[in-house]
Structure formats: C-alpha cells, structure tokens
Amino acid sequence: MLRYLSSALALFLFSQAVAAQGFFPLKDVRPGMRGVGRTVFHGNQIEEFQVEILGVLENLGPKQSVILAKLSGGPLAETGVMQGMSGSPVYIDGKLLGAIALGFPFSKEPIAGIQPIEPMLSRAAPNPERVVSSAKPLAVFQTRTLARQVGSPLGRLTDILTPLSLSGFTAATLPAFAADFHRLGFEPQEGVSAGAPGSQQYSGTVKPGSMISVSLLSGDLNMNADGTVTYVDGKTIYAFGHRFLDAGSVELPFARSDVIAVVPTLTSSFKISAPRAWIGTILSDRSTAISGEIGRPAHTVPLSVTVRSAITGDHTYHFQVINNRLLTPFITQTALFSVIDATERTLGAGTLRLQGRMQFDGGLPDLVVRNTFISDSAVPQQASADAVVPLGFVLGGEFQNLHLKDMSFQIDASETKRQLRVAQAWASTQEVHPGGSVQITTLLQGENGTELTRTATYKVPIGASTGALNFTASDANTLNVPDFAGLSQSALQTPAELIRTINAFRDSDALYLRVWRQEPAFTISGPLPGGELGDPPPSVALILADPSSSATSNPALTVTRGSQVAEIRLPVNGYVVTGSKTIQVEVKE
C-alpha cells in the first residue's frame, strides 16, 4: 500500500510539474483539436506545419499511449511524414504536446503518431554519472525487435526510421552491412551527407524544432543519424520521440545540422542534412526519447588505419569512433571494410596481413590482433570481421570498468595468393633416448611450384617416459579450435585475464609443431587456454572422465585425448599455412 501511495504521489507531482511548465496533458487531448508543429525543411530555419488531432491510441505499448494526428503545410502533402522529422515538437494552445515519432509506411497522407511529452521527460532523463552502455555487443542484432508496430504489415504504425547518413564510404559498404543497419532501426543512406563539422569545438545551441545529427563515426569517414529536437530545458535536450538504439545510458556526440534538401519517395521520404557545429552529448537512449547535455564533450575512441601496398602505396586514415560496448566493434568493422575496399581490389587472388592493437585505461594489457587472410574474393569481409571479433568478445564480458582508449590497425596487402599447405613431414630419427634430440622437417607447397621447408629441433627431457612421441606439423586453426572451443568470458576472473587469453590465439602465417603423447589429458580453460593436466594418476583420471562427476560439470574443464608436451612456432614469411601432418618417434631407454 505504501509503495502504491508513493507511486501515485510521484505521478501526481509530475503531472503538476508538467502543467506548470507549459505542457499540454495527454488527458486533455480530444479529436478535432488543432495545433502546430515545428521542424526544419531547409537550411537551419525552423518552420511551422499544421496538426489536426484524430484521436488517442491507448496501450500501444505497455501503459503507453500515442496521439494520432494529420499533418499539413510545407512539403508534407508531397512527402508525407518523413525520416528526420522524429522529435519535431507539436504544440496546442502554445503548450508542448509531444513529438512526431511514428508513421505509416506507404501512407498516401501525412498521418503521424505523436509521442506525449510526459513519458519523454519521465523515462528518458539523462544520467550524467553513467555513460557506458550495458548492451551485449553484436548479439543484439539477432534478438531485438526495434520498431513498435500495430496493424497489418502493409498498414502498421511504427517508429519513423532514423536516417543514417554515410559519407566517404565505398559503394560496396552499404550492401554489405545494410541488413545489420536495418536491424538496428536505421535507414542507411550513402553519399547524401556533407560529413562532420569542421571545428572540433563544442559551441552554439539548439532550439525545439532544430535538426541534429548524432555522430557514430567522424573523420575521414562519417556516419550520422538525424532527427529533431523536441524540448530544451536549460542545458538538457530531449529529441527523436522514440528510441535511437534503446541502449540506456550512452555517450554519443551530436551536432546541429542544416537541411540541404527534402527528398520525396514512394516509400519513406527523407531529409538530406549536413552537420555544422558540435553541440553536446546524448546521455540517455530510451524507448520514448533520447536526451543529452548541451556543451558536454563526448569521449570518443581514436582509430587509425594504415594500408600498405607495393602497388597502391601507403594510405593512412584517422577517425573518432563512439565509445559504446554495442556499436564500437560494429562501426569499426564498417570503417575497416570500406578502407580495404577503397585501397585494394576485392576480386581475384589476394593476401592481407592484419595487425591491430587496442589500448585500455587502467593499466590493462593491450588487446592484440594478428592474422593473415587469403581469398579469391571477399577479403574485406574476412579481414574486417576478424579484426573486431576479439574486441566484441572483450567488451561483451561481465566487466563494467573497461574503458577503450585507442585503436590502430595496419594492413599489408599483396595481389598474390600467399598460401602454403603442409605436404610432408619427417623425423631425423625413428628412435630417440631421453636427453637426446630429434629434428622434425616439414615440406610446405604452394602455387606455381613454390616449396618451403621448416625444421625444428626438440630435445627429449631426461627422465621422459618411454613410448610413442607424436609430432604434428599444423596450421593455426587446427590448434586454435580445440584450445578455445567453448571459451566463455565468465570463466575468467579479470579483464586482464580475458585480454591475455584472446592474445594467445595463434595467427595463421606460421607453422606450428605440436609435441604430444597419446594419453588422457584434461584441458583447463582459464587465464591461458591450453593448460593441461597431462596423464594424471588413474584414480584422478577416472573421476575427471566420469560424466556424472561434479568435477566435470565445470565448463572450464574439457576431457581430451593427447597430452601436449611442447609447441614450437615456425614463421613462414607471411604465407598462410593450411593442413597438418603427424609422425611418431619412439622414446627408448
């Protein structure tokens, strides 16, 4: 009862505050009422359009109501409700009613859904003390439903899509990532933005009806999401009237924008805008609105990418990426894809060597990415995805205090397919004594008759047990899969352990010689994958190998056959190694 009275009192006080500040209450809305809306149709001039209230749709969402209205004036008869209008304020009798937020795709008339101002203010208030999103990276693409809908597929009332302007990207980028952008609630548009503000200073202000661009990426490539300001309270702004990503607490820089043109289309018309001046930072992204603070700089992550090629020369690009657990890996992937696509051919045999380094605050080790890719096509897709998966895995852990500080990548490109397969392997002797040495030679073969040999020497420890000793000459993937299969962030105790674990991944431009025995082993996933209990006592082995044992219920423990004795890495001059061969040497007294 006390909780109910407290909630009722809070709602009453909020309603009184709404009335006192010149807001039009939802409870007083009636069909036939007329009002005005404000938005930008050209340049930065805020213009009025006419609004006729049709009614109120109750419980469109849980305890959420939306006002249905018909719009007129300006270009709306030709364009209908357009992308970029989200957040346009609507007034009745000079009092703020809410924001244009929803529309009907393919509608012949400009009929819109208005988000009432009360839930915008009560649910989307910014929290300056918490600016890191807790969303899980990448997995969100598979699970989220981004648009609220009512009605049939052809006649649904849904959040107005947020136009996402990409400038500087190659033509292949949009088709490659369009599905992911749509899952995030964006309508991507390429080549229809003037980039980012020229000055990095945060200056100026915005008013209700002003056009703003929320920046996801700026620099040599730019990615901006456009919408309209609904309400300004001192240094606090409210905009969009619906979710942006519904990511909760965020830190996204936004700029005031000018509208260059309005483009009518048969499906969903949109505004073309150009960011002019940085204004502040969006701090809250909720289902009813986004909100932020004017004059507050956003912490973004510097990203540099260098592509080196004997054919096209060296090219270096610089960006600022938003600091967000969900979007940082994805936005970085699109930038890497476009850079590779712009500087290197994507059809025909080729090889890319990728080296990346991501730095964190707090004395954590750097996250290092190293790999080499070969393909007859789609090299940009392979390399850009592989570059960000480790980062997404780290940010997706249960560690709240990970602060990404800097990212850099170097890509070395070749227009030849630098691939070698393991053809043969042989030993210098078939028998060896404890304390003695054996040489293992591996023959690698590639295109056009290319051959390469690598030899490693292994010294059998004094006191080693007799019996067969196996030597496997292998590519990286053959060893990575069993070592890291089932790896979970929850199995690691600290961010440093997680980063070191990922750094232990083997890169593909080397040959690996694994020395092992055919005996029970139990791989333990922990700070360093590949840690083993080799050939434990029979009593211990029986317990660990028993599926019903509580010891094997631990996901960090994997029962295997083959206890690793040693591993030797043999570089192969930038070639990608594939395949494996195993030979045996007998250890005798």
C-alpha positions as CSV (number, residue, x, y, z in Angstrom):
1,M,0.0,0.0,0.0
2,L,2.8,2.4,0.9
3,R,4.5,1.7,-2.4
4,Y,1.3,2.3,-4.3
5,L,0.7,5.6,-2.5
6,S,4.3,6.7,-3.1
7,S,4.0,5.9,-6.9
8,A,0.6,7.8,-7.1
9,L,2.1,10.8,-5.3
10,A,5.1,10.8,-7.7
11,L,2.8,10.7,-10.7
12,F,0.6,13.5,-9.2
13,L,3.7,15.7,-8.6
14,F,5.0,15.0,-12.1
15,S,1.6,15.9,-13.6
16,Q,1.6,19.2,-11.6
17,A,5.1,19.9,-12.8
18,V,4.1,19.3,-16.4
19,A,1.2,21.6,-16.2
20,A,3.3,24.3,-14.5
21,Q,5.9,24.2,-17.3
22,G,3.6,24.8,-20.1
23,F,3.0,21.3,-21.3
24,F,-0.4,20.1,-22.7
25,P,-1.5,17.0,-20.7
26,L,-2.4,13.8,-22.6
27,K,-5.7,13.5,-20.6
28,D,-7.0,16.7,-22.1
29,V,-6.4,15.7,-25.7
30,R,-9.6,15.5,-27.8
31,P,-10.3,14.6,-31.5
32,G,-10.6,17.7,-33.7
33,M,-8.1,19.8,-31.7
34,R,-5.7,21.8,-33.8
35,G,-2.1,22.7,-33.2
36,V,1.2,23.5,-34.8
37,G,4.5,21.5,-35.2
38,R,8.0,22.9,-35.7
39,T,10.8,21.4,-37.8
40,V,13.4,22.3,-40.4
41,F,12.6,21.9,-44.1
42,H,15.5,23.9,-45.4
43,G,18.8,25.3,-44.0
44,N,18.5,25.9,-40.3
45,Q,15.2,27.8,-40.4
46,I,12.6,26.3,-38.0
47,E,9.2,26.4,-39.8
48,E,5.7,25.6,-38.6
49,F,3.3,23.0,-40.0
50,Q,-0.3,22.3,-39.1
51,V,-1.5,19.5,-36.9
52,E,-5.1,18.1,-36.6
53,I,-5.7,15.6,-33.7
54,L,-7.5,12.5,-34.8
55,G,-7.6,10.6,-31.5
56,V,-5.5,8.8,-28.9
57,L,-4.4,5.2,-29.3
58,E,-4.4,3.6,-25.8
59,N,-1.9,1.0,-24.7
60,L,0.0,0.9,-28.0
61,G,2.7,-0.4,-25.7
62,P,2.6,-1.4,-22.0
63,K,0.9,1.6,-20.4
64,Q,1.9,3.7,-23.4
65,S,-0.4,5.8,-25.5
66,V,0.2,7.6,-28.8
67,I,-1.7,10.6,-30.2
68,L,-2.8,10.1,-33.8
69,A,-2.7,13.3,-36.0
70,K,-2.9,14.5,-39.6
71,L,-0.2,16.9,-40.7
72,S,-0.2,19.6,-43.3
73,G,1.8,22.5,-44.6
74,G,5.2,22.9,-46.1
75,P,6.2,20.0,-48.3
76,L,4.2,17.4,-46.3
77,A,1.5,17.0,-48.9
78,E,4.1,15.7,-51.3
79,T,6.5,13.9,-48.9
80,G,4.2,12.6,-46.1
81,V,5.8,12.0,-42.7
82,M,9.5,11.9,-43.5
83,Q,12.6,10.5,-41.9
84,G,14.4,13.2,-40.0
85,M,11.1,14.6,-38.6
86,S,11.3,12.3,-35.5
87,G,11.2,14.6,-32.5
88,S,9.5,17.6,-34.2
89,P,7.6,19.3,-31.4
90,V,3.8,19.7,-31.5
91,Y,2.0,22.5,-29.6
92,I,-1.6,23.0,-28.7
93,D,-2.6,26.5,-27.4
94,G,1.1,27.3,-27.1
95,K,1.7,24.3,-24.9
96,L,4.0,21.4,-25.8
97,L,2.0,18.3,-26.5
98,G,4.8,15.9,-27.6
99,A,6.9,14.9,-30.6
100,I,6.3,13.5,-34.0
101,A,7.6,9.9,-33.7
102,L,5.6,7.3,-35.7
103,G,4.2,7.0,-39.1
104,F,2.5,4.6,-41.6
105,P,4.9,3.3,-44.4
106,F,3.4,3.8,-47.9
107,S,0.7,6.1,-46.5
108,K,-0.9,8.5,-49.1
109,E,-1.4,11.1,-46.4
110,P,0.9,12.6,-43.7
111,I,-0.7,10.8,-40.7
112,A,1.7,10.6,-37.7
113,G,1.8,9.3,-34.2
114,I,2.8,11.8,-31.6
115,Q,4.8,10.7,-28.5
116,P,3.3,12.6,-25.5
117,I,5.8,14.8,-23.7
118,E,5.2,13.2,-20.2
119,P,6.8,9.8,-20.9
120,M,9.6,11.5,-22.9
121,L,10.6,13.5,-19.8
122,S,9.9,10.9,-17.1
123,R,11.6,7.9,-18.8
124,A,14.4,9.4,-20.8
125,A,16.0,11.9,-18.4
126,P,19.8,11.8,-18.8
127,N,22.1,10.4,-16.1
128,P,25.5,12.2,-16.5
129,E,27.1,9.9,-14.0
130,R,26.6,6.7,-16.1
131,V,27.6,6.9,-19.7
132,V,28.6,3.3,-20.6
133,S,26.0,1.1,-22.4
134,S,25.5,-2.3,-20.8
135,A,24.1,-3.8,-24.1
136,K,25.7,-7.0,-25.2
137,P,27.8,-6.5,-28.4
138,L,26.7,-7.9,-31.7
139,A,24.2,-10.5,-30.2
140,V,21.7,-7.6,-30.2
141,F,21.3,-8.0,-34.0
142,Q,19.8,-11.4,-33.6
143,T,17.4,-10.7,-30.7
144,R,16.0,-7.2,-30.8
145,T,12.7,-6.0,-32.3
146,L,13.3,-2.4,-32.9
147,A,10.0,-1.0,-34.2
148,R,6.8,-0.8,-32.3
149,Q,4.1,-1.9,-34.6
150,V,0.3,-2.1,-34.7
151,G,-1.9,-3.3,-37.6
152,S,-1.1,-5.4,-40.7
153,P,2.3,-5.5,-42.4
154,L,1.1,-3.0,-45.0
155,G,-0.8,-0.7,-42.6
156,R,1.3,-0.5,-39.5
157,L,2.1,2.4,-37.3
158,T,5.8,2.2,-36.5
159,D,8.6,4.3,-35.2
160,I,9.9,6.6,-38.0
161,L,13.1,5.1,-39.3
162,T,16.2,7.0,-38.3
163,P,18.0,8.2,-41.4
164,L,21.7,7.2,-41.2
165,S,24.0,9.2,-43.5
166,L,27.2,7.6,-44.6
167,S,29.8,9.8,-46.3
168,G,33.2,8.8,-47.6
169,F,32.3,5.1,-47.7
170,T,32.7,2.9,-50.8
171,A,29.7,1.8,-52.7
172,A,30.1,-1.8,-51.6
173,T,29.9,-0.9,-47.9
174,L,26.1,-0.2,-47.8
175,P,25.1,-3.5,-49.4
176,A,27.5,-5.4,-47.2
177,F,26.0,-4.0,-43.9
178,A,22.5,-2.9,-44.9
179,A,20.8,-5.8,-43.1
180,D,22.7,-5.0,-39.8
181,F,21.8,-1.3,-40.1
182,H,18.1,-2.2,-40.6
183,R,18.1,-4.5,-37.5
184,L,19.4,-1.6,-35.5
185,G,16.5,0.6,-36.7
186,F,18.4,2.7,-39.2
187,E,17.7,3.6,-42.8
188,P,21.2,3.9,-44.3
189,Q,21.8,6.4,-47.0
190,E,25.2,6.8,-48.8
191,G,26.6,9.9,-50.3
192,V,23.8,12.2,-49.0
193,S,25.7,13.9,-46.2
194,A,28.4,16.6,-46.0
195,G,30.4,14.8,-43.4
196,A,31.3,16.2,-40.0
197,P,31.7,19.8,-38.5
198,G,35.0,21.4,-39.5
199,S,35.8,22.5,-36.0
200,Q,36.1,20.1,-33.1
201,Q,35.0,22.8,-30.6
202,Y,31.6,22.4,-28.9
203,S,29.7,25.6,-29.4
204,G,26.3,27.1,-30.1
205,T,22.9,25.8,-29.0
206,V,19.7,24.3,-30.4
207,K,16.0,25.0,-30.1
208,P,12.9,22.9,-30.3
209,G,12.5,22.1,-33.9
210,S,16.2,22.2,-34.7
211,M,17.8,19.4,-36.8
212,I,20.5,17.4,-35.1
213,S,22.9,14.7,-36.2
214,V,24.1,12.1,-33.7
215,S,27.6,11.0,-34.7
216,L,28.7,7.4,-34.7
217,L,31.9,7.9,-36.7
218,S,33.7,11.1,-37.8
219,G,36.9,11.9,-39.6
220,D,38.0,10.6,-43.0
221,L,34.7,8.6,-42.9
222,N,31.5,9.9,-41.3
223,M,28.3,8.2,-40.1
224,N,25.5,10.4,-38.7
225,A,21.9,9.6,-37.5
226,D,19.5,12.5,-38.0
227,G,16.5,13.7,-36.0
228,T,14.8,16.7,-34.4
229,V,14.9,18.4,-31.0
230,T,11.7,18.3,-29.1
231,Y,12.4,20.2,-25.9
232,V,15.2,22.2,-24.3
233,D,15.4,22.6,-20.5
234,G,18.5,24.7,-19.7
235,K,21.4,22.5,-20.9
236,T,19.2,19.4,-21.3
237,I,17.7,18.4,-24.6
238,Y,15.1,15.8,-25.5
239,A,14.8,14.6,-29.1
240,F,13.5,11.9,-31.5
241,G,10.4,10.9,-29.6
242,H,11.4,7.3,-29.8
243,R,14.3,5.0,-29.2
244,F,17.6,5.5,-31.1
245,L,19.1,2.1,-30.1
246,D,17.3,1.7,-26.8
247,A,20.7,1.3,-25.3
248,G,20.1,3.0,-22.0
249,S,23.0,5.1,-20.8
250,V,25.2,6.1,-23.7
251,E,27.8,8.7,-24.7
252,L,27.1,9.9,-28.3
253,P,28.3,13.3,-29.6
254,F,25.7,15.3,-31.5
255,A,25.8,18.4,-33.8
256,R,23.4,21.0,-35.1
257,S,22.6,20.3,-38.8
258,D,21.3,22.2,-41.8
259,V,18.8,20.6,-44.1
260,I,20.1,20.7,-47.7
261,A,17.1,19.1,-49.4
262,V,13.9,17.2,-48.8
263,V,13.6,14.1,-51.0
264,P,10.1,12.7,-51.6
265,T,9.9,9.0,-52.3
266,L,7.1,6.4,-52.8
267,T,8.2,4.5,-49.6
268,S,9.6,6.8,-47.0
269,S,10.7,10.4,-47.8
270,F,13.7,11.8,-46.0
271,K,15.8,14.9,-45.3
272,I,19.4,15.3,-46.5
273,S,21.3,17.2,-43.9
274,A,24.9,18.4,-43.1
275,P,26.3,18.7,-39.6
276,R,27.6,22.2,-38.9
277,A,28.7,22.6,-35.2
278,W,29.2,20.2,-32.3
279,I,26.6,20.9,-29.6
280,G,26.9,18.3,-26.9
281,T,26.5,14.7,-25.9
282,I,23.5,12.3,-25.9
283,L,23.5,10.6,-22.5
284,S,20.2,8.6,-22.4
285,D,18.6,6.4,-25.1
286,R,15.2,5.1,-24.0
287,S,12.1,3.8,-25.7
288,T,10.4,7.2,-25.7
289,A,13.2,9.6,-26.5
290,I,16.9,10.4,-26.4
291,S,18.3,13.1,-24.2
292,G,21.6,14.8,-23.5
293,E,23.5,17.8,-22.4
294,I,24.5,20.9,-24.3
295,G,28.1,21.8,-24.1
296,R,29.3,18.5,-22.8
297,P,32.1,16.9,-24.9
298,A,31.8,13.2,-25.7
299,H,34.6,10.7,-25.1
300,T,35.2,9.0,-28.4
301,V,37.9,6.5,-29.3
302,P,40.7,7.5,-31.8
303,L,41.0,4.9,-34.6
304,S,43.8,4.9,-37.2
305,V,44.1,2.5,-40.1
306,T,47.1,2.2,-42.4
307,V,47.1,0.2,-45.6
308,R,50.5,-0.6,-47.1
309,S,50.8,-2.0,-50.7
310,A,53.6,-2.2,-53.2
311,I,51.0,-1.5,-55.9
312,T,49.0,1.4,-54.5
313,G,51.4,2.8,-51.9
314,D,50.6,3.6,-48.3
315,H,47.3,5.1,-47.1
316,T,46.5,6.2,-43.6
317,Y,43.1,7.1,-42.3
318,H,42.0,8.7,-39.0
319,F,38.6,8.5,-37.3
320,Q,36.8,9.1,-34.0
321,V,34.5,6.2,-33.1
322,I,31.8,6.3,-30.4
323,N,32.7,4.6,-27.1
324,N,29.9,2.0,-26.8
325,R,30.0,-1.7,-26.0
326,L,27.4,-2.5,-28.6
327,L,28.4,-0.3,-31.5
328,T,32.2,0.3,-31.3
329,P,33.1,-3.1,-32.8
330,F,30.4,-2.8,-35.5
331,I,31.2,0.7,-36.6
332,T,35.0,-0.2,-36.6
333,Q,34.2,-3.1,-38.8
334,T,32.4,-0.9,-41.4
335,A,35.3,1.5,-41.4
336,L,37.9,-1.2,-41.9
337,F,35.8,-2.8,-44.7
338,S,35.5,0.5,-46.6
339,V,39.2,1.3,-46.2
340,I,40.2,-2.1,-47.6
341,D,37.6,-1.9,-50.3
342,A,38.8,1.6,-51.3
343,T,42.5,0.8,-51.5
344,E,42.7,-2.9,-52.6
345,R,41.0,-5.0,-55.2
346,T,38.3,-7.3,-54.0
347,L,38.1,-9.7,-56.9
348,G,40.9,-12.1,-57.7
349,A,43.6,-13.8,-55.6
350,G,45.0,-11.7,-52.8
351,T,46.5,-11.8,-49.4
352,L,46.0,-9.4,-46.5
353,R,48.1,-9.3,-43.3
354,L,46.2,-7.6,-40.5
355,Q,47.8,-6.3,-37.3
356,G,45.7,-4.4,-34.7
357,R,46.2,-3.0,-31.3
358,M,43.5,-1.8,-28.9
359,Q,44.5,0.0,-25.7
360,F,42.5,0.3,-22.5
361,D,42.8,2.6,-19.5
362,G,43.7,1.3,-16.1
363,G,47.0,-0.4,-16.8
364,L,45.3,-3.3,-18.7
365,P,47.4,-5.2,-21.4
366,D,46.8,-4.2,-25.0
367,L,44.4,-6.4,-27.0
368,V,46.5,-7.6,-30.0
369,V,45.0,-8.9,-33.2
370,R,47.3,-10.6,-35.8
371,N,46.1,-12.7,-38.8
372,T,46.7,-13.2,-42.5
373,F,43.9,-13.8,-45.0
374,I,43.9,-15.3,-48.4
375,S,41.0,-15.5,-50.8
376,D,39.9,-15.2,-54.4
377,S,37.2,-12.8,-53.3
378,A,35.6,-11.2,-50.2
379,V,38.9,-10.4,-48.5
380,P,37.5,-7.2,-47.0
381,Q,34.6,-9.1,-45.3
382,Q,37.0,-11.7,-43.8
383,A,39.6,-9.2,-42.5
384,S,37.2,-6.6,-41.1
385,A,35.2,-9.2,-39.2
386,D,38.2,-11.0,-37.8
387,A,39.6,-7.6,-36.6
388,V,36.7,-6.8,-34.4
389,V,35.5,-10.1,-33.1
390,P,38.1,-10.2,-30.3
391,L,37.1,-6.6,-29.3
392,G,33.5,-7.6,-29.2
393,F,34.3,-10.6,-27.1
394,V,36.2,-8.5,-24.6
395,L,33.5,-5.8,-24.4
396,G,30.9,-8.5,-24.1
397,G,32.4,-9.7,-20.8
398,E,30.9,-9.1,-17.4
399,F,33.4,-6.3,-16.7
400,Q,31.9,-2.9,-16.3
401,N,35.0,-0.8,-16.0
402,L,36.6,-1.4,-19.4
403,H,37.4,1.9,-21.0
404,L,38.7,1.7,-24.5
405,K,41.4,4.4,-25.1
406,D,42.8,3.9,-28.6
407,M,42.7,1.6,-31.6
408,S,45.1,1.2,-34.5
409,F,45.3,-1.2,-37.4
410,Q,47.9,-1.9,-40.1
411,I,47.1,-3.9,-43.2
412,D,49.7,-5.2,-45.6
413,A,48.3,-6.1,-48.9
414,S,49.5,-8.4,-51.7
415,E,47.9,-9.2,-55.1
416,T,49.2,-12.8,-54.9
417,K,47.8,-15.7,-53.1
418,R,50.4,-16.4,-50.4
419,Q,49.3,-19.8,-49.3
420,L,51.2,-23.0,-48.4
421,R,49.9,-26.4,-47.4
422,V,51.6,-28.9,-45.3
423,A,52.7,-31.6,-47.8
424,Q,55.1,-33.8,-45.9
425,A,56.8,-34.2,-42.5
426,W,59.7,-36.5,-41.5
427,A,62.0,-37.0,-38.5
428,S,65.8,-37.2,-38.4
429,T,65.5,-40.5,-36.5
430,Q,62.8,-43.0,-35.6
431,E,64.2,-43.7,-32.1
432,V,65.5,-41.3,-29.5
433,H,66.7,-41.7,-25.9
434,P,65.7,-39.4,-23.0
435,G,68.1,-36.4,-23.1
436,G,68.6,-36.9,-26.9
437,S,67.3,-34.6,-29.7
438,V,65.2,-35.2,-32.8
439,Q,64.8,-32.9,-35.8
440,I,61.4,-32.6,-37.5
441,T,61.3,-31.2,-41.0
442,T,58.1,-30.1,-42.8
443,L,57.7,-29.5,-46.5
444,L,55.3,-26.8,-47.4
445,Q,54.0,-26.4,-51.0
446,G,52.2,-23.6,-52.8
447,E,51.1,-22.3,-56.2
448,N,53.5,-22.2,-59.1
449,G,55.7,-24.9,-57.6
450,T,56.6,-22.9,-54.5
451,E,58.2,-25.1,-51.9
452,L,59.5,-24.2,-48.4
453,T,60.9,-26.3,-45.6
454,R,61.0,-25.6,-41.9
455,T,63.0,-27.6,-39.4
456,A,62.6,-27.7,-35.6
457,T,64.7,-29.4,-33.1
458,Y,63.1,-31.0,-30.0
459,K,65.2,-32.2,-27.0
460,V,63.5,-35.1,-25.1
461,P,63.8,-34.3,-21.4
462,I,66.0,-36.5,-19.2
463,G,63.7,-38.9,-17.4
464,A,61.0,-38.8,-20.0
465,S,58.8,-41.9,-20.1
466,T,59.3,-44.4,-22.9
467,G,56.8,-44.9,-25.7
468,A,55.5,-43.2,-28.8
469,L,56.0,-39.4,-29.0
470,N,53.8,-37.7,-31.6
471,F,54.8,-34.6,-33.7
472,T,52.1,-32.8,-35.5
473,A,53.1,-30.1,-38.0
474,S,49.9,-28.0,-38.2
475,D,48.3,-24.7,-39.2
476,A,47.0,-22.3,-36.6
477,N,43.3,-23.2,-36.9
478,T,43.7,-26.9,-36.2
479,L,45.2,-26.0,-32.8
480,N,43.0,-22.9,-32.0
481,V,39.7,-24.7,-32.4
482,P,40.1,-27.3,-29.6
483,D,42.0,-24.9,-27.4
484,F,39.4,-22.1,-27.5
485,A,36.2,-24.0,-28.2
486,G,33.6,-23.2,-25.6
487,L,35.6,-20.4,-24.2
488,S,33.4,-18.1,-22.0
489,Q,34.0,-14.7,-20.5
490,S,32.5,-15.9,-17.3
491,A,35.3,-18.5,-16.9
492,L,37.8,-15.6,-16.5
493,Q,38.1,-13.6,-13.3
494,T,39.6,-10.3,-14.5
495,P,39.7,-8.2,-17.7
496,A,43.4,-8.7,-17.9
497,E,42.9,-12.5,-18.0
498,L,40.3,-12.1,-20.7
499,I,42.6,-10.0,-22.8
500,R,45.7,-12.3,-22.3
501,T,43.5,-15.3,-23.3
502,I,42.5,-13.7,-26.6
503,N,46.1,-12.6,-27.3
504,A,47.1,-16.3,-27.0
505,F,45.3,-17.0,-30.3
506,R,47.7,-18.3,-32.9
507,D,48.0,-16.4,-36.1
508,S,47.8,-18.2,-39.5
509,D,51.1,-17.0,-41.0
510,A,53.2,-19.6,-39.2
511,L,53.7,-23.4,-39.0
512,Y,53.2,-24.9,-35.5
513,L,54.9,-28.1,-34.3
514,R,52.9,-29.7,-31.5
515,V,54.6,-32.4,-29.5
516,W,52.2,-34.7,-27.7
517,R,51.5,-38.2,-26.3
518,Q,48.5,-40.4,-26.7
519,E,47.3,-40.4,-23.2
520,P,44.4,-38.9,-21.2
521,A,44.6,-35.2,-20.7
522,F,42.2,-32.6,-19.2
523,T,42.3,-29.1,-20.8
524,I,41.5,-26.3,-18.4
525,S,40.1,-23.0,-19.8
526,G,41.4,-20.2,-17.6
527,P,43.8,-17.3,-17.8
528,L,45.7,-19.2,-20.5
529,P,43.8,-21.7,-22.6
530,G,45.7,-24.9,-23.3
531,G,46.6,-25.5,-19.7
532,E,46.5,-29.3,-19.2
533,L,46.6,-32.0,-16.6
534,G,48.6,-34.4,-18.6
535,D,48.5,-38.2,-17.7
536,P,47.1,-37.8,-14.2
537,P,47.0,-40.7,-11.8
538,P,44.5,-43.4,-12.7
539,S,42.3,-42.6,-9.7
540,V,42.1,-38.9,-10.6
541,A,41.6,-39.7,-14.3
542,L,38.6,-41.9,-13.5
543,I,36.9,-39.2,-11.5
544,L,37.6,-36.4,-14.1
545,A,36.5,-38.6,-17.0
546,D,33.2,-39.6,-15.4
547,P,30.4,-37.6,-17.0
548,S,28.3,-37.9,-13.8
549,S,31.1,-36.5,-11.7
550,S,30.7,-33.0,-10.2
551,A,34.3,-32.3,-11.3
552,T,33.3,-32.5,-15.0
553,S,30.3,-30.2,-14.5
554,N,32.7,-27.3,-14.6
555,P,32.5,-25.8,-18.2
556,A,36.2,-24.8,-17.9
557,L,37.3,-28.5,-17.9
558,T,37.5,-30.4,-21.2
559,V,38.3,-34.1,-21.4
560,T,40.7,-34.8,-24.4
561,R,43.0,-37.5,-25.7
562,G,46.5,-36.4,-26.3
563,S,48.6,-34.6,-23.7
564,Q,50.6,-31.8,-25.1
565,V,54.3,-31.8,-24.2
566,A,55.6,-28.8,-26.2
567,E,54.7,-26.4,-29.0
568,I,57.1,-24.7,-31.4
569,R,56.2,-21.8,-33.7
570,L,58.0,-21.6,-37.1
571,P,57.4,-18.4,-39.1
572,V,56.9,-18.8,-42.9
573,N,57.5,-15.2,-44.3
574,G,53.9,-14.0,-44.5
575,Y,52.3,-17.1,-46.0
576,V,49.1,-18.6,-44.7
577,V,49.6,-22.2,-43.7
578,T,46.9,-24.9,-44.1
579,G,46.7,-28.6,-43.3
580,S,48.6,-30.8,-40.9
581,K,50.7,-34.0,-40.8
582,T,51.5,-36.2,-37.8
583,I,54.5,-38.6,-37.4
584,Q,55.8,-40.7,-34.5
585,V,59.2,-41.2,-32.9
586,E,59.8,-43.9,-30.3
587,V,61.4,-42.9,-27.0
588,K,63.5,-45.8,-25.7
589,E,65.9,-46.2,-22.9
